[in-house]
Amino acid sequence: MKESRTSGGKSGFLAVSVIFEMRKYFLIAIAAAMGIAPHGILAASFERDLFFGLSNDAEVMRLQEFLRDQGVYKGPVTGGFFALTREAVKKFQEERGILPAAGYFGPKTRAIVNAAPGKDPAVSREQKILQLQESIRLLQARLKELQEQEKKELASVTPSPTPLAPFAPAASPAPSAATPQATIIPAVSPRPSQVEVKGTNEAEFPPTAVSPLKLGDITIVNNLGSDVPLSQVVMRVTDLMNSPANRNREVLFTLRKGTTTSSEMISKTALRFSSIAPPAEGHRYEVGLPYSLVLRSGEETTAGLWVEDLDYVIGGTLGFRLDALLATVPLSPVGTFVFTLTR
């Protein structure tokens, strides 16, 4: 009986939710018919810059939906800011006269997008009304389905009396030694058997050249039942910098056993940037960072990553992401680290 009531209550709650959704769509349909965009329904609001290389980002998903409404984006809404999204941003910038139309969703583009309620309501008003009418029809059908389901659940409830157990006097316990109480040990979920890599940092290029410049901290956790002898961290670098000073320039990446420049150095690796400006997809490099360390079972370690001799950057982005974690034994780590410098 109790279970049936709970199930019926859930159906009733869903029915009420559907009714509220229907009210919302009716309001949107009326607003669309009048040529009015209610605040928070058609308007876009972006609070931070978005750029090539971001992934699984909720703001990027909203941007892709906005660009799709503008008719400049035909790809899937994934939250990943890559070639299709950048080309759509560039096309939007060209249509709005935003210069340079580089595909970087920065302050100029955000200001224009945030000031506009979306695609011109006069152009797509009829289409929006048809879409909203179809949504209302589907919600009405769903409401009717939930109401029928609730009726069936209530009709199937047949309470049955619980027989009373015959009365019997409680037996006196035989004298015995004190019974020790059992110790309750809370259950602990086992940690997954894997090596995990994590770390994230988004920062702006400094206003003047800084050396060394910290990129972020790389944390590696050994959840395996055995030690792992690490040998190298392979990093993918994506160069989308507008920086003539760094073209054909060699920089040094330094790994340290800690999070400050005073921490013990693990290794230092050089990389020379391309001498030509990056194409639309950017220059991509693989950098092997030697990391000789035996990571004990259950142990966690953190290494700071720094770049030296990086010159002034006018704009664009410079991204760093884990490409592979190498060891002297077969290893398939999970997770990644992502560091981004942008302006």
N, C-alpha and C positions, 0 to 999 in steps of 0.2 A: 504493500500500500504506500509506504513512504517513498519507495523508488519510483512508482508511477506518478506520484504527485510532483516529484523532482523533475521527471522527464517532461510532464505537462507544463510545469513552470518555465522550463527552458524554452519550450516551443512558444509559450506566450511571450516570453522576453524577446525571442527572435521576431515574432509577429510585430511587437511594438517597435523594434528596431527598423523593420521594413517600412512601417508607417512613417517613421521620422525621415527615412531616406526618401520616401515618396514626397513628403512635404518639401524636402530640400530641392528635389528635382522640379516640382511644380514652381517653386520660387525662381529657380534658374530659368525655366522655360518662359515665365512671364517676363523676367528681366531681359532675356535674349530677344523676345518679341518686341520689347520697347526700345531695344538698342542700348540697354544699360548693362554694364559689367559690375555686379555686386562685388564689394571689397572682399578679397580673400578667395574669390571663386575663379575669376579669369585673370586676375592680376598676378604678375610674377614678382618675386622679391628675392634677390640674391645679395648676401651679406659679405661674400668673400670672392676673391679671384679664383678662377678655374683654369686649368692648363693641361697640356699634353702629358700623359703618363699616369694621371689619376685613375684608380680602379675601385670598383665597389663603393662608389661615392654617391650619397643620396642627392647632393646638390647637382651632380653631373646628370643624374637621372631626370631631375626637374628641368635642367637645361635642355636635355635631349627632347623632352616632351614639349617644351616651349618652341624649340627650333622646328619640331615636326609640325606644330600648329601653324608656324610661319611658312611652311612649305619648302624649307631649305634642307631638311634632314629626312632621309628615307630609311635609315638604319634602325636596328633594334634598340630599345631602351634598356641598357645594361649597366649604366653607372660608370662605364669605362671611357675616359677621354683619350681617344686615339684618332686615327686618320680621318674616319668618317665624320666624327664630331668636330674635329678641327676645321675640315673643309666646310662644314655647315656654318660654323661660326664665321669663317672668312667670307662666305657668301652673304651672310646676314650683315656683316660689317660693310661690305661693298655696297649693298642695297641701301644702307643707312648713311653712307658717306663717312664712315669711321676710319680714320687713317692713323697708323698703318693697318691694313686689313691682314693681320698676321695669324689670325686664328687663336689668339690669346684672349680669353674672356676676362679682361681687366676692368679698371674703374670706369673708362669711357663707355665701354659696351654695357657694363652693369647699370650705369646711370640711365642709359637710353631704354634698356629692357625694363628696369624697375619703374620708369616713368610711364611706360605704355601698358595698358591692360591686356595686351596679347594681340593676336591677329585682328585686323580691322573688323569689328562686329558687323558693319554694313555689308561686307563682302560675303561672310559665311553665316549670316543670321539664319537663313532658311535651312542650311545644312545642320546647324546647331540645334534648331527647333526639332527637326526630324530625328536627330540622334537622341535628344532628351525625351521625345515622345516614345521612342522605342524603349528607352530605359524605364520609363514609367510603366509601360505595358508589361515588361518583364517583372518589375517589382510587384505589380498587381497580381500577376500569376503566381509569384512566389508567396505572397501573402495568403492567397486562397489555398495554396498547397499546405502551408503551415497551419491554417485554421482547420482544414480537414484532418491533418495529422493529429492535432490536439483533441479533436472530437473522438477519434478512434482510440486514443490513449485513455481518455477519461471513461469511455464506454467499456474498456477492457478491465477496469478496476473492479475486482470482486473480493471484498474483505472476507476473510475466513476466521472464525473464532479460534483462539488458541486454547487447547484443553489445559485444565489446571492439573498440576501434578498432585498426587495424593500426599496428605500431610504425614510427615514422619518426624519424630523427635530427633534432634541432632545427637549423634553418639559422642560420648565423652572421649577425648583422645587419651590413649594409653600413655602413661608417664614415660618419657624418653629424654635422652640428652637433647640439649638445645640444637635445633636444626639451623645450620649456617645458611644465611641468605645468599642467593645467587648474585654474582656481580654482573651487572648489565654493561656490556661493552658496545658503544655506538658503532654502527656499520660505517665503514670508510670506503668510499668508492675508489677502486684501484686506478692509479694514473696510467694513461695509455702508454704502451711500450713503444716509444719512438724518441727520436731526437728532434727537438723543436727549436726553431730559429725565430726571433722576433726583434722588432725595433722599428720605430717610426719617428720622423722629424721633418717638419716643414719650416723653412726659414727664408728670410730675404737675403739677397746678396748685400754685403756691407756697402755703405756709401763710398768707402775707399778700400784699397787693397789691404787685406789682413792675412798675415801668414804667421803661424798656422791658423786655419779656419776649421772649426769643428763641424763635422757633417752629422754625427749621431752616434748612438751606442748600440752595439750588436750584442744581444743576449742569446746564449746557446744553453739549452737544458737537456741533460741526458736522462731520459726516463727508461732507458733500456736496463736489462738485468746484468749488463757487463760493461766494462770500460770501453771507451771509444778513443783511439789515437787519431786525433785530427791532424791534417796536413796543410790544407789550403782553403781559403774562402775565395770563390770566384764571383766577382762583382760585374754587373752589366751597367755601363755608364751611357746615358743618353744625353747628347749635347745639342741643345737648341738655343745656345747663347748668341745674343747679338753683342759680340765683343771682339773687335779687330785686335785688341791688345793680347788676346789669348790664342789667336790663330797661329799655328805652328809653334806653340809654346809648350814646354815640358813642365808638368807639375808632379808632385810627389804625394803619394797616399801613405799615411803612417797609421799602423795599428798599435794600440797600447793596451797593457794589462790594467785597465782602469778607465776612469772618465775624465782625467785631467792631463794636461801636458807634462806634469811631473811624474806620471805613471810610467812604469818600465816599458820600453819599446819592444814590440814583438817583431815587426818587420817594416820595411819601407820599400815601396814599389813606384816606378816612374811610369808616366803616361804622357804622350805628346799628342796634343789636339791637332785636328786636321787644319791645313793652311787655308782651306776655302770655307766660305759661309755654309752653314748647315742647310740641307734640303728640307722639304716639308716634313719628312719623317724623322729628321735629325741625324746626326752622326752617332753611330753606336760602337762602343768599344767593350771588350772583355778584359778585365784586369784581375790577375791572380794575386791574392794577398797571402803570402806564406803565414801559416798559423800552426806551428808545431806545439801540440798540447795533448796530453792524455787526460780526457775528461772522464772522471770516475762515475760509476753508476749512481744515479740520483743527484749528481752535482750540477750546479748552475754557474756559468761564468759570463762576464761582461767585458767586452773590448771596445774602447773608444776609437772611432775612425776620424782622421783629420786629413786635410789637404793643405799642401804648402806651395807657395809661389804662384797661386792663382791671382791674376791681375784684375783690374777693374772691369766690371760687366755692366753694359748699358741697359740690357733687358733680356727677356727670355727666361729659359729654365735650364737647369742642369740636374739630372736625376740619377740616383744610385739605387740599385736593387740587387738582391741575392740572385745569382745565376746557378750556383752549385756549391755544395759543401762537401769537400773531399776528405777522405780518411784512408788509412791503410787497410780498412775492412770495408765490405760493401755497406753503403749507407744511403738511405732514402729519407732525408729530413722533411719535416712538415713546417709550414710557416715561411716567413720571409722577413726581410727588413727593407724599408723604403725611406730614403732620405731625398729631399728636394730643396734646391735653392732656386729662387725665382725673383723676378722683378717685372 
